[in-house]
Amino acid sequence: MDRLIRCLLLWLFCLALGSRAIAQDWKTEYDQAVTNYQAGNYNEALAFALKAHNASKQLDVKNQVYSLQLITVICLDGNKPDEGLKWIEEEASLFLKTEGPKSKTYPEALRKYSLLLQQKGQVK
């Protein structure tokens, strides 16, 4: 029994370390995306933001939606409407789910959706 408890504790410890490493990977990729975005390096920013989004899938939904928010603003400012349109519906849906329709982020996602459609020439 004592051995079973030690094995269980070791497993939980390893699980915690793994989760922490994933969170750190997300933060590193996210920060790199922000830095490149602020410098106007949209292709590099998008690559890092996509990596951050991939890592965020194993974390909290907030990490996922913030990664999506960054992806779509990079696409908007980098004139990549096709790429942005792949992600904006998920962003809007997650903000609606997590923060509600009266939040600032949900209407902002809808505004970006409209702007991406305008960039693509589908809305005037």
Buried (B, 14 or more C-beta within 10 A) or exposed (E): EEEEEEEEEEEEEEEEEEEEEBBEBBBBBBEBBBEBBEEEBBEBBBBBBBBBBEBBEBBEEEBBBBBBBBBBBBBBBBEBBEBBBBBBEBBBBBBBEBBEEEEEBBBBBBEBBEBBBEBEEEEE
